[in-house]
Amino acid sequence: MTHSNEFEGITESTGRLLEGQEGRNVDFKLDPRAIDAEDIVAFANAGGGTILAGVSEISGGSGLQRGRIEGCEVNDGIRQAVMGRASSCRPSVDISIQVENTTAGRPILRVDIPEGRTKPYCTASGTYKIRSEGRNVAIDPPLMKAIILKSEVDEFVERFKHAGKELLAELKRVETDLASQLETVQRAAEAAGESARRAEKAAHEAMTAAEDLMA
């Protein structure tokens, strides 16, 4: 279920997000119409996060970026459109929407996306993205495998959480190890980018050549 609320001012949690810059768990957008399904699946595939629409990013006094309220159009049609994009994800994503700063004449739209429980998520067109350091990046095969494996372990742990303490402790250790590996693979994928894809292609070509020689 998708929830929607309204607040006259700025909530404390939103204020804290505005004091920082865009990152892994927050994204600023001037227009709520710019919120698309790729943004939603990217946060769901990561650790969850928040999109603040009607907000720009500026340089603060210390040179660091921060959010500035600009205000945006907010109506039922816009909210329904964002909800529809969340519902169109595969699987659908249960987002929370609220409007803040309504009395100041510059309302903003806050969209909270929880971390997905059934990863990986993709758009209706089959696009897989994950949130990373202020941007959405494509999920490559190694990262996809790590996400799927961790999701399966999480599901297994949840199913057998009432098992013996020793078994549960071992499952938790495996879960923690996989989470660490997922973080490592994700960062490596971001850093390697095209180089990783070229290496994978070269390996495939080498294997094909070897098979041809052995034939």
Secondary structure, 3 states (H helix, E strand, C coil): CCEEEECCCCCHHHHHHHHCCCECCEEEECCHHHCCHHHHHHHHHCCCEEEEECEEEEECCCCCEEEEECCCCCCHHHHHHHHHHHHHCECCCCCEEEEECHHHCCCEEEEEECCCCCCCCECCCCCCEEEECCEEEECCHHHHHHHHHHHHHHHHHHHCCCCCHHHHHHHHHHHHHHHHHHHHHHHHHHHHCHHHHHHHHHHHHHHHHHHHHHC
